[in-house]
Each structure stands twice: as C-alpha cells, then as structure tokens.
Amino acid sequence: MSFPDGFVWGVSTSAFQIEGATSVDGRGPSIWDAFLADHAGACDHYHRYRDDVALMRDLGVSAYRFSVSWPRVLPDGEKVNPAGLDFYDRLVDELLGAGVAPYATLYHWDLPQALEDLGGWPSRDTAHRFADYAAAVHERLGDRVDTWFTLNEPWVAAFLGYGAGRHAPGRTSPADAFRSAHHLLLAHGLGARALRAAGAAKVGTVLNISPVMTPAQVGDPARPLAEEDAEAVARIDVLANRQFLEPLLRGAYPEELLPVVERACGDLGHVREGDLEVINQPLDLLGVNYYTPLVVQAQPSEPADPAWPGSEGVLFCTVPTAVTAMGWPIVPDCLTRLLRRLSGEYPDLDLMVTENGADFVDVVTGDGIHDVDRVHFLEEHLRAVRSAIDDGARVRGYLVWTLLDNLEWADGYRRKFGLYHVDFATQRRRPKDSALWYRDVIRRGGLPPTRPKRPTLETVAARAGVSRATVSRVVNGEAAVSAQVRAAVLRAVNEVGYVPNAAARSLVTRRTNAVALVLSVPRPGGDALTAAVVQYVTSVLEGAGKHITLMLADTAESHRRIVAHVEAGQVDGVVLLPPERADTLAERLARTGVPVVLLGKPAIASLVPYVDVDNAGGAATATEHLLAAGRRRIGMLCGPMDLVTVQDRLEGHRAALARAGLRPHLAFADLTIGSGAAATRRLLGDDPSLDAVLAATDQLAVGALRAAREAGLRVPEDLAVVGFGDGEAAPATTPALTTVRVPVADQALALARLLLSRLEGRSTTPVVLPTRLVVRESA
C-alpha cells in the first residue's frame, strides 16, 4: 500500500475558517462577516501562523493548501491593501523555511461585502474584479508560490449561497444561483488567464464532486436501474458535477442543463459569446474534494430542493450506513469510483484529492484525544485512493481536511474536522491520534498492507491478567475494583493503545445486545412513519451489532408484559413509538433504568429523550405563506386537542396570525377525511368570506378540498388549502395539495442514533427536526 514516488501529502485550510483578525491591518468585511454573528476569533491563525506551520513540519507534510482572504487583500474590492499581502508574504516564507510547498487558493467563499453590495456573483462584473485580485496576489507571491487554485467548490458558493440561502450571502433565488455559477466559472477563466500571463507555473481549480447513485447502488454499484431512477441520477449528476466539469474541461455546458437554466433565469442572456472559450483554460491540476456520495431516487411528487433548482421529481435519500457526526454517509469506495471516472473521461488530467476528512465527536482525555473513528475514516479513504491509482487514475496527492478544528461556516465551532484539537478559549493546539497516525503514514509513504486490528477488551485483559468484565469495570470507573488491579488494567490500556468502545464501556450493565422496538397501534396516516422506523431503526441498530425484538403495545396487558420484559434485563434499550395521547408506558419504562427513546414529544413533560419535528414552526411557515399570498380570512382545521402535534401546530398558526395582527378561526375534528369536510363546512357557514384553510393533517385537508368542491368554490382562487404531513395522497389530489413535509426517514434515523448515544452513555437531549413547506397548486 505504498504510494508512488513524488506523491504529495498535505493538509488544507481556508482563510475565514482559521485566520480570525477580521478587523486587523485594514481587512474589510466579507459576506461571511455579515452572515455570521460569532466568527471573529476563529483559530487566530493570523497571529499564530508560525506555530501552525511548525505543526505541519512535525507532521512531515510536503504541501499546505491555504486560501487567501480577498477582503484582506482588497478590502473595498478595488484598492490593494499592502498590509494584507504582507501577512501572506510572511506565511509563504515560513512555509518554505519549514520545507512545505505553499498551494494558494484564491477564492474560498469570502467575497468582499463591498462587491456583494454591488451585486455579488450574480453580477458579471464580479468575475472581472476576481481577475484583478488574482493578478495582485500573484504579483506579490508568484515568485514563491508554484501551484495556484482559482476557486474552491463553486457549486457551494452559488447554490448554497444564492439558491438555498444556507451559506453567505443568504440569498434564495434559483436565477441568481445559476447566474452565480456561470460567473464563478468565468472568474476562473479570467483569473487563470491573468495568472498565466504573469508567469504562474501551475494553475488549477477545486470542485466538490460526488458520485450520484440510488440507495441500492451504494452497496451494489452494478445494480441496474429503473428508467425513472436512471433519469433522476443523470439529472442530479448534471446539476452537481457536469455543470462545472464540462465547461472547464470541454468548453461547453451539458445540453440537458441549458433548459433548466433557461426556465430558472427566464433566458440565457448571462452566458455571452466567448464566455465558454474563456472558461475552458488549460488546467494543470484538478482538485477533488470528496466527503460523501449523493443518493437519490425518482419521486414524482417531490418538489425541487432549494439547493438543487431543476430537481423536481427527485428525492434526496438518507441511507442506513455509518455516518459522520454531521450525518454524512461514509462510503469510501465512492472515492475510488469518482477518481476512476474522472481519469476515464479526462485521461490527460492530473488529479489531487484536495479535501477529505470527517467531523466526529472528539473527547479530550488526560492522555490524548483518541479519535479512532477519524483514523479509520482517513485510512479507508486512502485505501480507496490507492485502489484508484492501481486502476490508472492520475492522482498526484492527498490533502486532509483539515489541519485544525475551526469555524465550520454556518455550523460554527461545534464541528471537529481537525487533525489538531483547538481549545478556542485558550487557542491551545493538541494533536489527536489522527495527527500521529497521518505523520506515520507520511513517513512510511503509504499504508501498511493489512489493516491493523484494534486492541480489544480481550487484548487488555490478557495483558493485565484479569477478566474481560474487570477491564470493563475499570473503563466504566466503577469503585468495586482494587487500586492494584485498576493500575494494572490502566497500564495495559496504555501499553496496547486500547480505545474503549460502546460495548466495553457498558459491558457490566448490558449483556444482551438486544433492543426492544415497541410499536403502538399506528394513528391514521402514520403507517409510512411506522414503516420507516421499522426499516431504518432495525438497519442501523443491527449494523451496530444489536438484535431487535419487535413488541406491540396495544393493550394494558401488553404494556405490563413489555415492562416486565425490560425489568428482567432482557434488552439493553427501548425504542418506543407511543400513541400521541397521554400514556404512562414511557414513564414506566424510564423507571426501569434501561435507556429509552421516544418517537414524538410526549404529552407530559418527561426526562425521556425523544425525536420530533418542528410542528409549530411548520404551521407558522404555512400560515406565513398564505399571508404573503394575500389571504386574510384563514381558518384552521384542528384535530383532537389531546394530540401533542395538533397542539403545537395550532400554537404555530396562532403565533403567525398574531404577528400579522389577525385572529384565528378554528374548527375541531377527528383525523378523518369526512370530519375534515364537515369542519370546513362549519367554518364556511360561520364566515362565508373565508379565503384559506390550514389543516392539521393531510387527511383533514383532503376533506377541506371535498367541502370546497361541494360548495362550488374554486381552489385556490376562492379558497386556498394547506395540509400537514405530505403523505402519498398529497400530490395526487385535485388540485395537488400544498402541505408541510415531515421528514419521515430522518426521524427514523435520528431515533436509532439517539438510542445508540444513550447506550454509549453519552448525555442526550431531544432531537427536533425541521419541516419544509411544499408549495403545490392548492395554495
């Protein structure tokens, strides 16, 4: 598993995420300064760069990919700030003195706010300003920087920044997203020309490229696809990958993309004659950032995701596999597939993995930070790179993301990607085990031919001369172990490099590896959620080595039997899908001391952690949508008020109306279509001028559609109707039902992960997932 001679080992960072010093030495504000409240300190790399370069020297890396802060160099977007360039002068000299090659990225998302105020990336002029900026930086650093990357991940900057609004500057316009994407590519072309004219040795760019596949293909890449799924995969591949690869490397947009762009923008006027020739500059190197695949399938009723304009009818799926702390599926062999594809389609192009890494929850202990999950992640992805090289891929290097725990954009400081832990209160850096592992990989020039076996409880027990259970007691900090035995076990732990896993930490209290999945009788419309819980909870927990016992809680006798089963120690934990009405089963199970997690917020305040969705927020969003459309006489169909979801949805509706200075019009019903129709008739009888109905469930909304039809009302002209749930019936009504989507699969996965966290002894809190309004013809 050694890598070719000359293979480049390194790390990557970005300016905004580590530098801090946002108002020092003339730096101007960027769009991220305006977008984030808590950002100023970051890692204080601006003042501590010498220490950070020393960390790189200790690792033995041969390259450091950093980004230059555009607002530090041109605070107003026009005039060069010499003090800003002075910092990069010092940094480059320090790197060269440590034997580390500087790789400069010119744009890593920190557009000067002055240029955003003039239009930002949707404005063509920003691309020309970028070329001026590239020339200014090269003039100062070009005598020492050999490799230049123009852009980092233009898809993210365009579609998360201007389409979905999740990144700076927070705009939400499909047209602006597509225009930004084109102007970013144009900026690359103009910048590459400026760099080459100034004598740059190597010019490249960096893309986040993800293999696109269906859930079935994650485990079986050769799995044949139905026609509709093949179309969904191809369309997302165009939007995610080919939209950037083909203009850069072939000088043309994919034909399938142009109609999508034209629909979003109204025309293709922003793509001018000669642009594609400018974009299609020769590349010395393509940087590939890979973290996780894109998993999709056809879903005819699915609206376009805001980050993916043109993705109507495509469902972005969650797959039941190992994930990082950000919930990203871990699929290393997709990196092999990706590198093979790129070298197959562009055989003369050199590639470099410019970002690969993972966020995991790190625990700081007295003897280090044992981030075994990150080490495993990096090792498996390096093996994937080596496999691609064996297959002929032209991969010239691998740069870990990232050197330091840092400011992870909109996620703030809670994400931990670094090889070095940063205490942001003191700015102290500490190496994690992953840093020491990477240092050894670099010294060796590759990986050992076989995967090292992790030390187990048995390994420690044999070294210490004690039982496996005694090791577990010491790991758990139990007092019932003599000081002499404890010292022997801890000495053995250090000698073999053992990192306790979940099973070791809790061997004393959990012996069954069984989990009870307790199902109540599904409520109307709850079948899909119940099915998802059974599928995903079973898959995730079985993947973690648990056996699933399925139990039905439908009578008082079944409740007694379930509690007795848990009290007898037959299971390690319980996943409970309680009825939404008040029920004591959760509290009775909680008193057994066995970890329990609930689906749905309980009616009575409970110490039992649960997974739910933001029902109040979803109802408020739906109400605000109706208000924005000019509706002022909005009625609400409420289900039974002893249901917690109904209470929360009514609360959100009332709050939105109150902000608009309006009062609610309510009608109560059960959860059937017939009762929804009857309740709508009552609302219309009380107020014939009613112009909208918000229903607490899709079933009630279908009843409202029926009542409107019977009354001769046109939907939505006379009466807009909005439901809640987005079940299978919603897109099939006439007209198709606007509704609040509840993330079914995400709830199920969160439920499984919440229980695993409890089984591992970590503190847990309720998980509340966001909902999303799906706008269709009924509103």
C-alpha positions in Angstrom: 0.0 0.0 0.0 2.9 2.4 -0.6 2.1 5.4 -2.9 4.1 6.4 -6.0 7.3 8.4 -5.7 6.6 12.1 -5.6 3.1 11.6 -4.2 2.1 14.8 -2.4 1.0 14.5 1.3 -0.6 17.6 2.8 -3.4 19.4 4.6 -5.9 22.1 3.6 -7.5 25.0 5.4 -9.4 28.2 4.4 -8.8 31.8 5.5 -12.2 32.7 7.0 -12.3 29.4 9.0 -8.9 29.8 10.7 -7.4 33.3 10.4 -9.6 35.5 12.8 -8.3 39.0 13.0 -11.2 40.1 10.9 -10.7 43.9 11.5 -6.9 43.9 11.8 -4.4 45.6 9.4 -7.0 47.0 7.1 -9.0 43.9 6.4 -12.5 44.7 5.1 -15.7 42.7 5.8 -16.6 39.7 3.8 -20.1 38.3 3.1 -19.4 35.8 5.9 -18.7 38.5 8.4 -22.2 39.8 7.7 -23.8 36.4 7.7 -22.4 35.0 11.0 -22.6 36.6 14.4 -19.9 34.6 16.2 -16.9 34.4 14.0 -14.2 36.9 14.8 -11.7 34.7 16.7 -11.6 31.5 14.6 -8.2 29.9 15.3 -6.3 33.2 15.4 -4.0 31.8 12.7 -3.3 35.4 11.6 -1.2 35.8 14.8 -0.2 32.1 15.4 0.7 31.1 11.8 4.3 30.3 12.9 3.1 27.8 15.5 0.7 26.3 12.9 3.5 25.9 10.3 5.5 24.2 13.0 2.7 21.7 13.4 2.8 21.0 9.6 6.6 20.5 9.9 6.1 18.0 12.7 3.5 16.1 10.6 6.0 16.0 7.7 3.6 17.3 5.1 5.0 18.4 1.8 2.2 20.8 0.8 -0.2 23.2 2.5 -3.2 24.4 0.6 -4.4 27.6 2.2 -6.7 30.3 0.9 -6.1 34.0 0.5 -8.7 36.3 2.0 -10.0 38.5 -0.7 -11.2 41.2 1.7 -7.9 41.2 3.4 -6.1 42.0 0.1 -8.8 44.2 -1.5 -11.0 45.4 1.4 -13.2 47.5 -0.9 -12.9 45.2 -3.9 -10.7 47.6 -5.8 -7.7 49.1 -3.9 -4.9 46.8 -2.8 -4.2 46.7 1.0 -0.4 46.1 1.3 -0.7 45.0 4.9 -3.0 42.2 3.9 -0.5 40.9 1.4 2.3 41.3 3.9 0.6 38.5 6.0 0.7 36.1 3.1 4.3 37.1 2.4 5.2 36.1 5.9 3.2 32.9 5.8 4.8 31.7 2.5 8.3 32.4 3.7 7.6 30.5 6.9 6.2 27.5 4.9 9.2 27.4 2.6 11.5 27.6 5.6 9.8 24.5 7.0 10.1 22.6 3.7 6.3 22.9 3.0 5.2 23.9 -0.5 2.5 26.6 -0.5 -0.6 25.9 -2.6 -2.7 29.1 -2.8 -6.5 29.0 -3.3 -7.7 32.5 -4.3 -11.4 32.1 -3.6 -12.8 30.1 -0.7 -16.2 31.8 -0.4 -15.2 35.0 1.4 -16.4 37.6 -1.2 -15.7 41.2 0.0 -19.0 42.6 1.2 -18.3 45.7 -0.9 -18.6 43.6 -4.1 -21.7 41.8 -2.8 -23.3 45.3 -2.3 -22.6 45.9 -6.0 -24.4 42.7 -7.0 -22.2 39.8 -5.9 -21.7 36.8 -8.0 -24.9 37.2 -10.0 -23.2 40.3 -11.4 -20.8 39.7 -14.3 -18.5 42.5 -13.1 -17.5 40.4 -10.1 -15.7 37.9 -12.4 -13.6 40.7 -13.8 -12.8 42.0 -10.3 -11.6 38.5 -9.4 -9.1 38.6 -12.3 -7.7 41.9 -11.0 -7.5 40.3 -7.5 -5.7 37.2 -8.8 -3.1 39.4 -10.6 -2.5 41.4 -7.4 -1.8 38.4 -5.3 0.4 36.8 -7.9 2.4 40.0 -8.2 3.4 39.7 -4.6 3.6 35.9 -4.1 4.2 34.5 -7.6 8.0 34.2 -7.2 7.5 31.6 -4.4 4.1 30.0 -4.9 4.2 27.3 -7.6 0.7 26.0 -7.6 -2.5 28.2 -7.8 -6.1 27.2 -7.4 -8.6 29.8 -8.6 -11.8 28.6 -6.9 -12.9 26.3 -4.2 -16.2 24.5 -4.7 -18.2 26.9 -6.9 -21.3 24.8 -6.5 -21.4 25.6 -2.8 -20.8 29.3 -3.3 -23.5 29.5 -6.0 -26.3 27.2 -4.8 -26.0 27.2 -1.0 -25.2 31.0 -1.0 -27.6 32.3 -3.6 -30.1 29.5 -4.1 -30.8 27.9 -0.7 -29.6 30.7 1.5 -27.8 28.4 3.9 -24.5 30.0 3.2 -23.5 33.6 2.8 -24.8 35.9 1.5 -28.1 34.1 2.3 -30.0 34.8 -0.9 -32.7 32.4 -2.1 -33.1 32.8 -5.9 -32.7 29.9 -8.4 -31.9 32.5 -11.1 -29.2 34.1 -9.0 -27.8 30.7 -8.2 -27.4 29.7 -11.9 -26.0 33.2 -12.8 -23.5 33.0 -9.9 -22.4 29.5 -11.1 -21.7 30.9 -14.6 -19.9 34.0 -13.3 -17.8 31.9 -10.9 -16.7 29.8 -13.9 -16.0 32.9 -15.9 -14.0 34.3 -12.9 -11.9 31.1 -13.0 -11.2 31.6 -16.7 -10.3 35.2 -16.4 -8.2 34.5 -13.3 -6.4 31.6 -14.9 -5.5 33.9 -17.9 -4.2 36.6 -15.5 -2.1 34.1 -13.6 -0.6 32.5 -16.7 0.1 35.9 -18.2 2.0 36.8 -15.0 4.1 33.6 -15.2 2.3 31.1 -12.9 3.8 27.7 -13.1 0.7 25.6 -12.4 -3.0 26.6 -12.4 -5.9 24.5 -11.3 -9.3 24.8 -9.7 -11.1 22.8 -7.0 -14.5 21.1 -7.3 -16.7 19.2 -4.8 -17.6 16.2 -7.0 -19.8 13.5 -5.7 -20.8 10.2 -7.3 -24.6 10.2 -7.7 -26.5 6.9 -7.2 -29.6 5.3 -5.8 -29.7 3.7 -2.3 -29.5 0.2 -3.8 -26.3 1.2 -5.7 -24.5 2.3 -2.6 -23.9 -1.4 -1.7 -24.1 -2.7 -5.3 -22.7 -0.3 -7.9 -23.6 -2.5 -10.8 -27.3 -2.6 -9.8 -29.4 -2.0 -12.9 -31.8 1.0 -12.5 -35.4 1.5 -13.5 -35.7 4.1 -16.2 -37.1 6.8 -13.9 -34.3 6.3 -11.3 -31.7 6.4 -14.1 -33.1 9.7 -15.2 -33.0 11.1 -11.6 -29.4 10.0 -11.2 -28.4 11.6 -14.6 -30.2 14.9 -13.8 -28.5 15.4 -10.4 -25.1 14.4 -11.9 -25.6 17.2 -14.5 -26.5 19.7 -11.7 -23.8 18.7 -9.3 -20.9 17.6 -11.4 -21.2 18.1 -15.2 -22.4 21.7 -14.8 -18.8 22.5 -13.8 -16.6 19.8 -15.3 -17.7 20.2 -18.9 -17.4 24.0 -19.3 -14.0 23.8 -17.6 -12.6 20.8 -19.5 -14.6 20.7 -22.7 -15.7 24.3 -23.3 -19.4 23.6 -23.3 -22.4 23.2 -21.0 -24.2 19.8 -21.0 -27.2 20.1 -23.3 -29.5 18.8 -20.6 -28.6 21.7 -18.3 -29.5 24.6 -20.6 -33.3 24.2 -20.5 -33.2 24.0 -16.7 -31.1 27.2 -16.5 -33.4 29.0 -19.0 -36.5 28.1 -17.0 -34.9 29.4 -13.8 -33.4 32.6 -15.3 -36.0 33.4 -18.0 -33.3 33.3 -20.6 -29.6 32.6 -21.1 -28.5 36.2 -21.5 -25.9 35.9 -18.8 -24.0 33.3 -21.0 -22.4 35.5 -23.6 -20.5 34.7 -26.8 -16.9 33.8 -26.0 -17.5 33.0 -22.3 -17.0 29.3 -22.7 -13.7 29.8 -24.5 -12.5 31.9 -21.6 -13.7 29.3 -19.1 -12.0 26.4 -20.9 -8.5 27.3 -19.9 -5.9 24.5 -19.9 -5.7 23.0 -16.3 -2.5 21.7 -14.8 -4.4 20.1 -11.9 -8.0 19.5 -10.9 -8.6 19.5 -7.1 -11.2 17.0 -6.0 -13.0 17.5 -2.7 -14.8 14.3 -1.6 -16.8 13.6 1.6 -19.9 11.6 0.7 -22.0 10.5 -2.3 -25.3 12.0 -3.4 -28.0 9.4 -3.0 -31.3 9.9 -4.9 -34.2 8.2 -6.4 -37.2 9.1 -8.5 -40.2 10.5 -6.6 -42.8 12.1 -9.0 -44.4 14.3 -6.3 -41.2 15.7 -5.0 -40.7 19.5 -5.4 -37.3 20.9 -6.2 -34.9 21.2 -3.3 -33.9 24.9 -3.0 -30.2 23.9 -3.3 -30.9 22.0 -6.5 -33.1 24.1 -8.8 -34.4 21.7 -11.5 -34.5 18.7 -9.2 -38.3 18.3 -9.3 -39.4 14.7 -9.0 -36.1 13.6 -7.3 -35.9 12.6 -3.7 -32.5 13.0 -1.9 -32.3 9.9 0.3 -30.7 9.0 3.6 -29.1 5.6 3.6 -28.7 3.3 6.6 -24.9 3.2 6.8 -22.3 4.5 9.1 -22.3 8.3 9.2 -20.1 11.1 10.5 -21.3 13.5 13.2 -22.8 15.7 10.5 -24.9 12.7 9.4 -22.9 12.3 6.1 -22.9 8.6 5.0 -19.4 7.1 5.0 -18.8 5.4 1.7 -15.0 5.2 0.9 -15.3 3.2 -2.3 -17.2 6.0 -3.9 -13.9 8.0 -3.9 -12.4 5.2 -6.0 -15.3 5.3 -8.4 -15.1 9.1 -8.7 -11.3 9.1 -9.4 -11.7 6.3 -11.9 -14.5 8.2 -13.7 -12.5 11.5 -13.9 -9.4 9.8 -15.3 -11.6 7.8 -17.7 -13.4 10.8 -19.1 -10.4 13.2 -18.9 -7.4 10.9 -19.4 -4.7 13.6 -19.7 -5.7 15.5 -16.5 -3.8 15.3 -13.2 -5.9 15.0 -10.1 -5.3 15.8 -6.5 -7.6 15.0 -3.6 -7.6 18.5 -2.1 -10.1 17.8 0.7 -11.1 14.6 2.5 -11.9 14.3 6.2 -14.7 13.9 8.7 -16.4 15.5 11.7 -16.6 13.3 14.7 -17.3 14.0 18.4 -13.9 14.2 20.0 -13.3 13.5 23.7 -10.3 15.2 25.3 -8.7 13.0 28.0 -5.6 13.3 30.1 -3.7 11.0 27.8 -4.8 12.4 24.5 -7.6 12.7 22.0 -8.3 9.1 20.7 -10.3 9.9 17.6 -10.3 6.3 16.3 -13.3 6.9 14.0 -11.4 9.7 12.2 -8.3 7.4 11.8 -10.5 4.7 10.4 -12.2 7.2 8.0 -8.9 8.5 6.7 -7.3 5.1 6.3 -10.2 3.7 4.4 -10.3 6.7 2.0 -6.6 6.5 1.5 -7.0 2.8 0.5 -9.7 4.0 -1.9 -7.2 6.5 -3.5 -4.6 3.7 -3.7 -7.1 1.5 -5.4 -7.9 4.2 -8.0 -4.2 4.7 -8.7 -3.8 1.0 -9.3 -6.6 1.3 -11.9 -4.8 4.0 -13.7 -6.2 7.2 -12.1 -3.7 10.1 -12.3 -3.9 11.1 -8.6 -0.9 13.2 -7.6 -1.6 13.9 -4.0 -3.9 13.8 -1.0 -4.6 16.7 1.4 -6.5 16.1 4.6 -9.3 18.4 5.6 -8.2 19.9 7.9 -5.2 20.8 10.0 -7.1 22.4 12.9 -10.6 22.3 14.4 -12.0 25.5 13.1 -15.0 27.7 12.3 -17.2 25.4 10.2 -19.2 28.1 8.4 -22.8 28.2 9.4 -22.3 25.4 11.9 -20.0 27.5 14.0 -17.5 25.9 16.3 -19.2 22.7 17.1 -17.9 20.7 14.2 -14.5 19.0 14.6 -12.6 18.1 11.4 -9.1 18.9 12.6 -6.1 16.7 13.0 -5.3 19.0 15.9 -7.8 19.9 18.6 -8.2 23.6 19.3 -9.4 24.9 22.7 -11.0 28.1 21.4 -10.9 29.7 24.9 -7.1 29.5 25.1 -6.2 28.7 21.4 -4.1 25.8 22.6 -3.5 23.2 19.9 -3.2 19.4 20.8 -2.5 16.6 18.4 -5.2 14.0 18.0 -4.4 10.3 17.4 -5.3 11.0 13.8 -2.4 13.5 13.5 0.1 11.0 14.9 -1.3 8.3 12.5 -1.0 10.7 9.5 2.5 11.6 10.5 3.4 7.9 10.4 1.6 7.4 7.0 3.7 10.2 5.5 7.0 8.8 6.9 6.1 5.4 5.5 5.0 6.8 2.2 1.7 4.9 2.5 -0.3 2.4 4.5 0.6 -1.0 5.9 -0.5 -3.8 3.6 -3.1 -5.1 6.0 -5.5 -3.2 8.3 -4.3 -3.2 11.9 -6.5 -5.0 14.3 -7.8 -2.7 17.0 -6.9 -3.8 20.5 -10.0 -5.4 22.2 -11.2 -6.0 25.7 -9.7 -9.4 25.5 -6.3 -7.9 24.5 -6.2 -5.7 27.6 -7.5 -8.5 29.8 -4.7 -10.9 28.7 -2.0 -8.2 29.1 -3.3 -7.3 32.6 -4.1 -10.9 33.7 -7.7 -10.1 34.6 -11.1 -10.9 33.2 -12.9 -9.1 30.4 -15.6 -7.9 32.8 -12.9 -6.4 35.2 -11.5 -4.4 32.3 -15.0 -3.1 31.6 -15.5 -2.1 35.2 -12.2 -0.1 35.2 -13.2 1.6 31.9 -16.5 2.5 33.4 -14.9 3.9 36.5 -16.6 1.6 38.9 -15.4 1.7 42.5 -15.6 -2.1 43.1 -12.1 -2.7 41.8 -8.9 -2.7 43.9 -6.4 0.1 43.4 -3.7 -2.6 42.4 -6.0 -4.2 39.8 -7.1 -0.8 38.5 -3.4 0.3 38.0 -2.6 -2.9 36.1 -5.6 -2.5 33.8 -4.8 1.1 33.1 -1.2 0.3 32.4 -2.3 -2.4 29.9 -4.7 0.0 28.3 -1.8 2.4 27.6 0.6 -0.3 26.5 -1.7 -1.7 23.8 -3.2 1.6 22.8 -6.7 0.5 23.6 -9.6 2.9 23.0 -12.9 1.8 24.8 -15.8 1.3 22.5 -19.5 1.3 23.4 -19.7 -2.3 24.3 -16.6 -2.1 26.6 -17.9 0.9 28.4 -21.1 -0.8 29.3 -20.4 -4.5 29.5 -21.3 -4.5 33.2 -24.8 -3.2 32.7 -25.7 -4.5 29.3 -25.2 -8.2 28.4 -27.9 -8.9 25.9 -27.1 -6.7 22.8 -30.9 -6.7 22.3 -33.1 -3.7 21.8 -36.9 -3.7 22.1 -38.8 -1.8 19.3 -42.2 -1.2 20.8 -45.0 -0.2 18.4 -48.3 1.3 19.4 -51.3 1.0 17.1 -50.5 3.4 14.2 -52.6 6.6 14.2 -54.4 7.5 10.9 -51.8 8.5 8.3 -49.0 7.1 10.5 -48.3 4.0 8.5 -45.4 5.5 6.5 -43.7 6.7 9.6 -44.1 3.4 11.4 -42.7 1.5 8.3 -39.7 3.9 8.1 -39.0 3.4 11.8 -39.1 -0.4 11.4 -36.8 -0.2 8.3 -34.2 2.3 9.4 -34.1 1.6 13.2 -33.7 -2.1 12.5 -31.0 -1.5 9.9 -28.9 1.0 11.9 -29.1 -0.9 15.2 -28.4 -4.3 13.6 -25.4 -2.6 11.9 -24.3 -1.7 15.4 -24.5 -5.3 16.5 -27.9 -5.2 18.2 -30.7 -7.8 17.9 -34.2 -6.3 17.5 -37.2 -7.6 19.5 -40.4 -6.3 18.0 -43.2 -5.8 20.5 -46.8 -4.5 20.1 -48.2 -2.2 22.8 -51.9 -2.2 22.1 -53.5 -3.3 25.4 -53.0 -2.8 29.1 -51.8 -6.4 29.3 -49.2 -5.9 26.6 -47.9 -2.8 28.5 -47.5 -5.0 31.6 -45.7 -7.7 29.6 -43.3 -5.2 28.0 -42.4 -3.5 31.3 -41.8 -7.0 32.8 -39.6 -8.0 29.9 -37.4 -4.8 30.3 -37.3 -5.1 34.1 -36.0 -8.7 33.7 -32.9 -7.4 31.8 -33.9 -9.0 28.5 -33.0 -5.9 26.5 -30.3 -3.1 26.6 -32.6 -0.3 25.4 -36.1 0.5 24.1 -37.3 2.5 21.1 -40.9 3.4 21.7 -43.5 4.7 19.3 -46.1 5.8 21.7 -49.6 6.8 20.9 -49.9 10.6 20.8 -52.5 10.7 23.5 -51.3 10.6 27.1 -49.8 7.3 28.0 -47.8 6.1 31.0 -45.8 3.4 29.2 -42.9 5.7 28.6 -42.6 6.8 32.2 -43.0 3.2 33.4 -40.2 2.1 31.1 -38.0 5.0 32.1 -38.2 3.9 35.7 -36.6 0.6 34.9 -33.3 2.4 34.4 -32.9 1.0 30.8 -32.3 3.6 28.1 -35.5 4.6 26.4 -36.1 6.9 23.4 -39.4 8.1 22.1 -40.8 9.0 18.7 -42.8 12.2 19.2 -42.8 14.7 22.0 -44.7 13.2 25.0 -47.9 14.8 26.2 -46.5 15.2 29.7 -43.1 16.7 30.3 -40.6 13.8 30.5 -37.0 13.1 31.1 -37.0 10.5 28.3 -35.3 11.9 25.2 -37.4 12.0 22.1 -37.3 12.7 18.3 -39.9 15.0 16.9 -40.4 17.6 14.1 -40.9 21.3 14.4 -44.7 21.2 14.2 -45.1 24.8 15.5 -42.5 26.1 13.0 -44.1 24.2 10.1 -47.5 25.6 10.8 -46.2 29.1 11.2 -44.4 28.8 7.8 -47.6 27.6 6.2 -49.6 30.4 7.7 -47.0 33.0 6.6 -47.1 31.6 3.1 -50.9 32.2 3.0 -50.5 35.7 4.4 -47.8 36.5 1.8 -50.3 35.4 -0.9 -52.8 38.0 0.4 -55.1 35.7 2.4 -56.5 37.3 5.5 -59.5 35.1 6.5 -57.6 31.9 7.3 -59.4 29.1 9.1 -57.7 26.1 10.8 -58.9 22.6 10.9 -57.7 21.2 14.3 -57.6 17.5 15.1 -58.3 16.3 18.6 -56.7 18.7 21.1 -55.3 15.9 23.3 -52.8 15.2 20.5 -49.4 17.0 21.1 -48.8 17.5 17.4 -52.1 19.3 17.0 -51.4 21.5 20.0 -48.0 22.5 18.6 -49.4 23.1 15.1 -52.2 25.3 16.5 -49.6 27.2 18.5 -47.5 27.9 15.4 -50.6 29.0 13.4 -51.8 31.4 16.2 -48.3 32.9 16.6 -48.0 33.7 12.9 -51.5 35.3 12.8 -50.8 37.3 15.9 -47.7 38.8 14.3 -49.9 39.8 11.4 -52.5 41.3 13.8 -55.1 38.7 12.9 -57.3 36.3 15.0 -57.7 32.6 14.3 -60.9 30.9 13.0 -60.9 27.4 14.4 -62.9 24.2 13.8 -62.3 20.9 15.6 -62.5 17.4 14.1 -61.1 13.9 14.4 -58.4 12.7 11.9 -60.7 11.5 9.0 -61.4 13.0 5.6 -65.1 13.1 6.5 -64.6 15.1 9.6 -62.4 17.5 7.8 -65.1 18.1 5.2 -67.7 18.7 8.0 -65.4 21.0 9.9 -64.8 23.1 6.7 -68.5 23.4 6.1 -68.8 24.8 9.7 -66.0 27.3 9.0 -67.6 28.5 5.8 -71.0 28.7 7.4 -69.6 30.9 10.2 -67.6 33.0 7.8 -68.5 32.8 4.1 -65.6 35.2 3.3 -63.1 32.6 4.4 -60.3 32.6 1.8 -57.9 29.9 3.1 -57.8 26.8 5.3 -54.8 25.3 7.1 -55.4 21.7 8.2 -53.5 20.0 11.0 -53.2 16.9 8.8 -53.3 16.0 5.1 -56.5 13.9 5.8 -58.3 16.9 7.1 -57.0 19.0 4.1 -58.4 16.4 1.7 -61.7 16.9 3.5 -61.4 20.6 3.0 -60.9 20.1 -0.7 -64.1 18.0 -0.8 -66.1 20.6 1.1 -64.9 23.4 -1.2 -65.9 21.4 -4.3 -69.3 20.8 -2.9 -69.8 24.5 -2.1 -68.8 25.4 -5.7 -65.6 27.1 -4.6 -62.5 27.2 -6.8 -59.2 26.1 -5.2 -57.1 28.1 -4.8 -58.8 31.1 -6.5 -61.6 31.2 -3.9 -60.2 29.1 -1.1 -56.5 28.1 -0.6 -55.9 24.8 1.2 -52.8 23.7 3.0 -52.2 20.4 4.8 -49.6 18.9 7.1 -47.6 15.7 6.5 -47.0 15.4 2.7 -48.2 11.8 2.6 -48.7 9.8 -0.6 -52.1 11.4 -1.3 -50.9 15.0 -1.2 -49.6 15.2 -4.8 -52.5 13.1 -6.1 -55.3 15.4 -5.0 -57.1 17.8 -7.4 -55.6 20.3 -7.3 -52.3 18.9 -5.8 -52.1 19.7 -2.1 -49.7 22.3 -0.7 -48.5 20.8 2.6 -45.8 20.8 5.2 -43.4 18.0 4.7 -42.4 15.9 7.7 -39.0 14.2 7.2 -40.0 10.6 7.8 -36.7 8.8 7.1 -34.7 11.4 9.0 -36.9 10.9 12.1 -36.3 7.2 12.0 -32.5 7.5 11.6 -32.4 10.1 14.4 -34.3 7.8 16.6 -31.8 5.0 16.1 -28.8 7.3 16.6 -30.3 8.8 19.7 -30.6 5.3 21.3 -27.1 4.4 20.3 -25.9 7.6 22.0 -27.8 6.6 25.2 -26.4 3.1 25.1 -22.9 4.6 24.8 -23.5 6.6 28.0 -23.5 10.0 26.3 -25.8 12.7 27.5 -28.7 13.2 25.2 -31.3 15.8 24.6 -34.5 15.8 22.4 -33.9 16.0 18.7 -36.3 18.3 16.8 -36.0 18.2 13.0 -37.0 20.9 10.7 -40.1 20.7 8.4 -40.4 22.2 4.9 -43.4 23.7 3.1 -44.1 22.1 -0.2 -46.0 24.5 -2.4 -48.4 22.9 -4.9 -51.5 24.1 -6.8 -53.9 24.2 -3.8 -52.2 27.3 -2.4 
